[in-house]
Structures are given as C-alpha cells and as structure tokens.
Amino acid sequence: MNGSGNKNRKNDNNGKNNSNNPRPRGTAPGRGQKPAINAFLPDETPKGKPKKRGLSGGAFLALVLIVCVAIGAVSVGVYAVLHGAGEETDIFNTGTALITGVGELPSVPPIQKIPAVILGDETECQNALLVNVTTGAVIAEKNPDEIVYPASLTKIMTALVAIENIPDLESKVVIDRDMVAYIKANNASTAGLYAGEAVSALDLLYCLMLPSGADASLGLAKLAADSEKDFVKLMNNTAVRLGMENTHFTNCTGLNDINHYSTASDLYKLIYYVLKNQTIYDLFTTLTYNTSPTNFHPDGVYVVSTIKRNFDKEGLDLGYVLGGKTGYTVPAKQCMATLAKKDGEYYVLIVLGCGDGTARRASHALVTHDLWSRFLGTPGPESNSVTIG
C-alpha cells in the first residue's frame, strides 16, 4: 500500500456502526466460460529431391509454414468471434490484472456443492453461508439463495468499483454539502468527514470499510464516476460480470430500497473475488487506521473497524477472525461478513438478518462468534494474537 495513513490491525478502541439497507427482487444474467483455443502446426516437414526449377526444399518448407500460420491465425480469429473468446469468465478473470491478496485462493469456482450442515432455528439469523475458501467446500448454510437486503455489505462492491475506476488512489475529492445533507436526512453511518474536507481516495476507502462511512461512499462515487447514479451503473455491471445473478444495486451506501438486494451466495462470489485484490484484502483485514491530515483534521481521522467494535461490544474475542464488514438497517437487520484463517486455510462466513432490527445487541457478532467457535474452535493459549494477512 502506498497510502500515507497508518494501519493498525491489532485490537484497540471501540465505536459504533450504523448502515442502511433494504429488500429484493430480480436477477442479472451471468456470462459463459471462455473457450480454450489451441493451434497446431504439422509434426513433419515435407521432403523431396531438389529440382532444377521451382522452389527449393527449404523455400517450400518456409512457404508451407507461413501458410499454416496464416490459416491458424484466421481460424483463431473466426473462432473467437463466433464463440465469444474475448469475454471474461463467469467470476474470476477480468480485464484488470489483480494483485493476489490471498495467495492460497484456488483459481477454480469456489462453491462446490458437497454435503453441508444445514443450520436451523438455533442459528439466530435469516441467512448464513460458511465456506472454506481454500478448498471451495461449503461447510454450513441457511437459506443462502434467498433474496434479502444486504445493508452496508453493499460497500464491499463500492470499494471494488472505486478501486477499479480510480487510477490514482492518492487523488483527492472534496466532500460537499449535498453529501453531508443526504447522510443526515437518511440517518446513514458516517466516518465523521465535513463538507469542504478534501480526502484522498485511499483514505476514503478505509473510511468506507472500517466505520462504514456513507460520506466516504459518496466521495468515492464522485471521484470514480462523477455521480452516484453513474457509479451505481458500474456496480451493477460488475455484479453481472461476477455472476451475481440475484443482486441489484440502487445506491452505493446500502440504504433501504425495494430494488436494492442480494443473497448470501452472491455476496460470497463478491467477497471471493475481492480477496484476490491486495488493496481490498488490506481494507478487509485492517482493524484500526489513521488517515492522512486533512484541512479539517490536522491529525487525520482515526477509524475503527465495526467488526472489532461489535465484537468488543459483546465482550467477544476475534479468535481466528482477520476482519470483515458489517451492515445494518431496520429492514435488513444486522449483517456481517468475516474472513478467518486457521491452519493455513481461509474461511468466509456471511450472516444476514440477525437480531430484531433494533441493534440493541450486536446480534450479528454473537451469531458469527458462535458459528466460528462451532466449526473452527477457539485458538489455544499459544495463539492469543491472530496473524493478519
């Protein structure tokens, strides 16, 4: 990371998380796999006696090779046009070369439908999906394909689209009055940025992912696409590209809207993809961060991950958890996506629709901690601190 802010992935400080989201319907088509193309040249070269006239053996061989190469090139081109060889694959390959954040991630589709534990009413959430990311095995699930409101888990997509569309993460944008007014009117979560404050894209990404700042969401949308409306188009295009067939976005903050929805399975596709991007992997696994100084914050803005804050709120240890993202609106209830690592293998757990919609308790943290403890156990005395990354 080339940011000037400071990251601290160890536990400290507490705070709050407010986010906003809604419900669902609709689907988005995925794309087909890119066909493999192979071109072969003849195994043997023509032989013959030299003649007084015409081409020599060497010249004839050269001519044959040139013709074969030309025919092969034309054939590949025609095949590509007819079969869509230039398209991205369903989920994992895009036109953007991504740095590997989690080097152990497989390059094959992640969800392999093998017998999984079906969670019942004892798991107090509406939806859940626990996957061993390294092997692709689904460990446990509960209504993973039900269309629901994703709340501020939306901001994972916001971060991805921003990173893919802002060439220089040191470039700055000014938070304007309309953004601040919009956030206040909708009671959205904020990173504490002021109207007129100039903040770099990198610092906005940390203000987006850690405290779930809607002000950071709008700032990134403005910097990447000039408007939230145009930014949301990029979000939906990306959802199609990743094969998120039951997902649709109407905003970059996760605020409630009947046409803003997703599923646990679709969100897993998104998280699997972003974990292969070094920048987002760092965002996902950072627990505290201090931004660079701004014109309103000479010491920068200190932010704490809502994962840490909600675990601390209930007196829970993070255990194997490296980090993640939370979300909350009254209709969506409490949502949480976490990444964990044990014995060299990575795991993702998504829980949606936790609690009673009041956020009096950190229900998503309680459910998450219970499931991690159930399926991964708890670190022994020698593992008091979790290694991040």
C-alpha angles and dihedrals in degrees: 000000000000096000121130093219123095123246124204116184096184123098119272139128131020134236147149139278125210122169135154136227151145152201142295164247140140138053140241123217121243128216133251127251119271110250121238114244124204128182121196132197124209114280094220133042123226117264132200146134119281115258131210092238135030128032122341119236092258093048092047091051091050091050091050092051092048091051092048092050092048093049091047092051092049091047092051091049093050091045091051093051094047096044103035095246092165095060124103118253120253100274120342114046121064136163089259117084106227127204111237109250096176104034093191095061113119119238093224126089106290107219112074110179103230125146107298133182108265106218118221138196091299086075101074101216135087096233137015139172126183117185134177095228094195095057099023092235118147105225101182138354145177121192092329094169098047112119110239142150112282097201112194093347077089087078091071087068090043090056093048095049091046093052092047093049105037108075095192116040090192090065113109136224129193118237104230134209094254091058093051092046091049092052093049093046091053096039089234124170116265140196090218099257120156133225107267094026115136113215132174121244091243093054090046089055091057090044087051100048104034106043092016093239116194087194088062091048092056092044092053092047090053093048095046102039109004092243140038090238093059091041091055089055088058090049092054092045089053091049089055091047091053093049095249092156098173099044133098130167131206098174141018096235104057095245116163117280130149090231095049108089149128143167135243089249092052093047089053090056089053094047093046089054098046093048087069090061110085095211095053092041087058091048091049094051101041116102101184133019140175117209125218117273115280135192088265100034111044090181093043127244118294112213133183127204114255087223090064094040094053094044089049090048090062095037093248128151117231090227109177093352114120098185142286144167135287134204139188141179128147094252094042094041115201120337132184136179117191137181121213136179128205129167091351095306126111126223134189124204123188121187122181134182097025124166131005098296095261099094091218088134128032090246093165090056092048093050092044093049091048093052095045090050091047097051104026102026122217127296115261124243090273090059101058093135123048118228108233120219 
